[in-house]
Amino acid sequence: MNAIPQVASHPVEASSARPVLLEVRNLGKRFGGLQAVTDVSLELRGGIVTTLIGPNGAGKTTLFNLITGHLTPSSGDVLYEGRSIAGKQPWEIARQGVGRTFQDLHLFSRMTVEENILTAMEKSAWLWQPGGRSARRRRSEKVAEIMAATHLSGLAHARAIDLAYAERKFLSVARLIASDAKIWLLDEPASGLDPRSYDRFVALLRSQVAGGVTVCIIEHNLDVVVNVSDRVAFLDQGKLLAQGTPREVLDDPRLASIYFGETA
């Protein structure tokens, strides 16, 4: 079996004491004869990191797409702050405070770093919009702060298409920060990062969580699962098999057998 890194302890308040911001309730999705997600129930509680793990094809990205309106559930519901968002358009859900990244990043490749961040703000910062000079200055200051936090300050006028892969990854996170989303859904955010960029990503994520952001990650990198997660949910073949602390889930030999494809 692949070696599992030692599970770190996280000095976070018991998750059961945290308010539920987003609830997935008996969610299902069928594509013709294929049941991609089956009766999944999951709570994302405020100010903690929940990581979705499981083998390829387990339904993790499909679950993200159902939460964010890119797919319509066949059954069940998604509640954000107690109100149903199932079936709403992606832009409506994003406006309410649920942001996400994609494996293919979805950046405006011909726009600059600064322009990409500006377009992610609730009210875009084009000159013709209301607010005047002082409002534009505040937006510029916010963009500068976000670029500093994501290590992109020296690349403000570089086009997204010209950035290195790690820089594009950080730009996708910068756009989330700019959107003021309360919940971040991150699809394999650490994949392809070099060690230095990985350390920067972990530090950035922890700082954002400490500032009140709630995070749900799809991740295959066990170092991320172990070192960042407060809660772990294990999916396989569209079903939620287990959820709990990283230690509770990763130490289960049955789940390890499914995850690594080996006999525990």
N, C-alpha and C positions, 0 to 999 in steps of 0.2 A: 504494500500500500504506500502511496505517496506520503512523505512525512508532513504532518500537520504542525505548523508553528505553535509554540506554546501560547495558550490563550492569555492575553493580558487582561488585567482587571481594570475597569473603568469607574472612576469615582463619580458616578452619576446617580442622582436620586432614583429610587426605585421606579421603574417605568410605569408600574400600576398606579403611581401617585400623580403621574403627569396627565394633563388633559388630552383627550382624543381630538386631534385636528381633522384627520381624514379617516373614514371607515369604509372598507370594502366589505360589502355584506352579501354573502351567498352569490358571488359573481360568477357568471358563466358566459362562454362564447363558443358558438358552433359555426363552423364553416362547412356548409353542406353536411356530409356525413362525418366530418371530423370535429370532435369535441376538444377544442384547444385549451379551454379553461373550464374547470368543473367545480362549482360550489365553493369558491375561495372566499374566506372571511379573514380580514386582516385589519389591524388598527395601527395607524401612525400617530404616535403620541408626541406632544410638543417637546422640542429641544433635545431629541435623541436621534441617533443614527440607526436605522433599520436596514439590514442588507438581505437581499433576495439571492439565494444560491440554489444550485441544482444543475443537473447535466444540461447539455445543449438540447434545445427543443422542449424544455420543461414548461414553457409558457410565461417566462419572466417578462420579456419585452411585450408580449401580447397583453399582459396585465397592465403594464405601463400605458399602452395604447388605449386600453379601456378606461383607465383612470383619467387620461388627459383628453379624451374625446376624439382620438384618431380612429377609434373603433367604437361601435355601439354595442353594448352588452346584449346578449340573447336572454339573459335572466339576471336577477339580482340588482343591486344598487350600489352607487358610490356616493357617500355623504361627505361633504366638506363643511366643517363647522356646523354640523347638524342638518345641512340642507342638501338635497339631492342635486348632483351635477351630472348624473348619468344621461347620456344622449345630448348634452350641450356641445356646442362647437368648441374646437381647441382654443380659439382666441378668447372665448367667453371664460373658459376655465382658467386660462393663463391670467386674464384680467382680475379674476377673483383671488389669485395668489398661489396657484399651483404651477410651478415652472419645471421644465425638464431639459435635459440634454439628450442628444442622439449619438449613436455610434458613428454616424457619418457627419456629425457636428452641426449641419444645417446653418452655416455661416453665409453672410453675403460676401462672396469671394472677391468681388471687384471693389468692395468698399474698404476703407481704411479701418484700422482698429478702433479709432475714435468714433467713426461713423457707425460701426457695428454696435458699439455700446450705446450710442445715442438712440438708435432705432429701437433698442430694447426697453427704453424708458416708457413709462405709462403714457406720457405726453412727449412725443418726439420733439427734438429741439431745433426744428428748422426755423429760419429767421422770420417767416411769415406768421408763425403761430403767436397767440396772445401771451402776454407776460412781460414783454419789454426787455430792456437791457439787463436789469437786475436779475430777472428770471433766467436769462441766457447765461449770465455769469454764474449763478448757482448751479445750473446744469453742467457747465464747464468744470466747476470745482468738484462736483460729484464724479464726473468722468475721470478727472485727474486722480482722485482718491481711489477709485476702482482700479485704474491702471497700475497705481502703485501697489495695491494689495495683491494684484495678480501678476506682478513682475513684467508689466507691459509698457511701462512709462516711456522707454526709449523707442517704442514702436508705434507711437500714436498715429503717424502718417503712413505707415506701411500697410499695404493691402493684405487682406486676410489670405489671399491665394499665395502670397510671397512669404508667409510665415513658416517657420519650422513646425513639425507636427505637434510638439509639446506646447508651443506658443499658441497654436490654434485651439488646443485643448483648454488652455487657460482663458482664451478669449471666449469660449463657450460658457465658462463659469462666470467670467466678467459680465456677460450679457444677463445671466441669471441674477447676479447681484444688482445690476442696474434696474431690473424689473421689479425689485422689492418683493419678490415671491417669498411667501412664508414657508412653503414646502418645496423642496428640491427633489426631483426624481432624476437620478444620474445613471445613465446606461454605460457601464464599464468605463468610468471616468479615468481610471489609472492605467488602462491598457496602452501599451506602447510608450510609456514614459521612461526616460532614463532615470537612474537613481537620484540625481540631484533634483530633477523635476518632480519625482515621486515624493521626496521629502517636503518640497515646497507645497505640493498639492495637499498632503496630509495636514501640514501646518495651517494652510488656508481653510481647509474644511473644518478643522477643530475650532478655529477662530470664529467662523461663521456660525457654527453650532452654539458656541459660547455666547454669541450675540443674539441667539433666539431662533435661528433657522432650524427647521425640522427636515431631516434628510432621509431619503430611501435610495439605496444603491443596488443596482444589479452588478455583481462582480464575481469574477472567477479567480482573481488573485487572492490567495488565502492570507497573504500578509495584510491586505486591506481588511478582509473579513475579521481577522484577529485583532488588528491594531486600531481599528476605527469604529467597529460596530458595537452598539449597546444591545441590540436585539438582532436575531437572525431568523429568517423564515426560509424553510426548505421546500422547494417545489419539484415535482417530478410528474411528467405526463399531464400537466395542467392541473394537478391536485396539490394542495398544501398538506404536506406530510407531517411537518413539525415546525414549531416556533419556540424560541426561548433565548436564553443568553448564548453567546458564542460557545461557551464551554458545554452547555447542555446539548446543543445541536451537533457540534463537531466531534464530541466524544461518543456519539451514538454509532456503534459499529454497523448497524443496518443502513443508516444514512450514508456513512462513509463508503460502504459497498456499492451503493447506487451511484454516488458522486464520482468515485474513481473507477467504477466498472470492474471491481475486483471482489473477490470473496474475502470478507473481513475475518 
